[in-house]
Amino acid sequence: MAKATAIEAVLGHHVQALASRNIDEILKDYAPDAVLFLPSGMFKGPEGLRAAFKAVLEMLTPQAMANLKVIKQDIDGEYVYILWSALPVVPFGGDTVRIHNGKIVMQSFVGSMGS
């Protein structure tokens, strides 16, 4: 159970960092060699992640972040599956995440984008 709590702490910090639109705080959640898979491509390491989250924050407006709702979240050891929405930008999104030693080492996102 303690491990799930540590995983949830990383996820909680990640959502707070996204909501505050602070890329440096967002990057603290990731291992130096982390990989992020998005529909727009694969991003790796601190510089790749910084570029990816700059684009993500342009899309996820403050209004969308205020409307963020977690539909479902499953945690199994180091693995997390999250279904969510952030209207009007993301009516339906899903992330699969692996968190190892308190850092995100892999994340993939897929979702439908609204207008």
PLY file of the C-alpha trace (Angstrom):
ply
format ascii 1.0
element vertex 115
property float x
property float y
property float z
element edge 114
property int vertex1
property int vertex2
end_header
0.00 0.00 0.00
2.87 2.40 0.71
4.03 2.00 -2.88
0.59 3.01 -4.22
0.75 6.07 -1.95
4.17 7.03 -3.39
2.80 6.55 -6.92
-0.25 8.66 -6.08
2.04 11.39 -4.69
3.91 11.58 -8.01
0.61 11.72 -9.91
-0.75 14.41 -7.58
2.36 16.55 -8.01
2.17 16.08 -11.77
-1.42 17.33 -11.96
-0.58 20.30 -9.71
2.43 21.18 -11.86
0.33 20.99 -15.02
-2.39 23.14 -13.46
0.20 25.74 -12.40
1.66 25.62 -15.94
5.18 25.28 -14.50
7.33 23.27 -16.90
10.25 23.05 -14.44
7.93 21.49 -11.83
6.45 19.14 -14.45
9.92 17.94 -15.43
10.78 17.14 -11.78
8.36 14.21 -12.08
10.39 12.55 -14.86
13.57 10.46 -14.80
16.44 11.95 -16.88
16.01 9.23 -19.53
12.19 9.22 -19.50
10.26 8.73 -22.72
6.91 10.32 -23.59
4.76 9.01 -26.43
2.22 11.46 -27.88
0.22 11.39 -31.11
2.68 14.02 -32.39
5.73 11.83 -31.73
8.13 10.40 -29.18
9.98 12.74 -26.82
12.96 11.67 -24.71
15.07 13.23 -21.98
14.78 16.66 -20.40
15.00 18.74 -23.59
12.54 16.55 -25.50
10.09 16.59 -22.59
10.41 20.36 -22.22
9.49 20.83 -25.89
6.59 18.38 -25.60
5.14 20.04 -22.50
5.49 23.50 -24.00
3.14 22.31 -26.76
0.88 20.46 -24.29
0.46 23.60 -22.17
-0.47 25.63 -25.24
-3.26 23.11 -25.86
-4.36 22.60 -22.24
-5.70 26.05 -21.49
-6.34 27.17 -17.91
-10.07 26.64 -18.63
-9.43 23.04 -19.73
-7.30 22.36 -16.64
-10.06 23.79 -14.43
-12.40 21.24 -16.06
-10.02 18.29 -15.61
-11.90 15.20 -14.46
-10.41 11.77 -13.80
-12.86 9.18 -15.14
-10.88 6.12 -14.06
-7.49 5.46 -12.51
-5.97 2.02 -11.98
-2.61 1.41 -10.28
-0.77 -1.90 -10.33
2.70 -1.65 -8.81
4.66 0.83 -10.94
2.00 0.99 -13.67
-0.84 3.50 -13.90
-3.74 3.74 -16.33
-5.77 6.96 -16.31
-8.84 7.96 -18.32
-9.68 11.65 -18.10
-11.26 14.67 -19.76
-10.45 18.38 -19.82
-13.27 20.10 -21.64
-13.49 21.68 -24.12
-10.02 20.67 -25.33
-9.86 16.95 -24.48
-13.28 15.28 -24.31
-11.59 11.93 -23.69
-7.95 11.15 -22.97
-5.95 8.24 -21.67
-2.48 7.96 -20.20
-0.43 4.90 -19.38
2.44 5.68 -17.03
5.30 3.75 -15.41
6.70 5.30 -12.25
9.97 3.81 -10.96
11.80 5.05 -7.85
9.51 8.08 -7.61
10.00 9.25 -11.19
7.99 8.80 -14.38
10.12 6.70 -16.73
7.50 6.16 -19.47
4.22 7.83 -20.35
1.95 7.44 -23.33
-1.09 9.53 -24.18
-3.92 9.03 -26.61
-7.12 11.01 -26.81
-9.69 12.87 -28.80
-9.14 16.58 -29.13
-12.08 18.99 -29.14
-12.14 22.43 -30.64
0 1
1 2
2 3
3 4
4 5
5 6
6 7
7 8
8 9
9 10
10 11
11 12
12 13
13 14
14 15
15 16
16 17
17 18
18 19
19 20
20 21
21 22
22 23
23 24
24 25
25 26
26 27
27 28
28 29
29 30
30 31
31 32
32 33
33 34
34 35
35 36
36 37
37 38
38 39
39 40
40 41
41 42
42 43
43 44
44 45
45 46
46 47
47 48
48 49
49 50
50 51
51 52
52 53
53 54
54 55
55 56
56 57
57 58
58 59
59 60
60 61
61 62
62 63
63 64
64 65
65 66
66 67
67 68
68 69
69 70
70 71
71 72
72 73
73 74
74 75
75 76
76 77
77 78
78 79
79 80
80 81
81 82
82 83
83 84
84 85
85 86
86 87
87 88
88 89
89 90
90 91
91 92
92 93
93 94
94 95
95 96
96 97
97 98
98 99
99 100
100 101
101 102
102 103
103 104
104 105
105 106
106 107
107 108
108 109
109 110
110 111
111 112
112 113
113 114
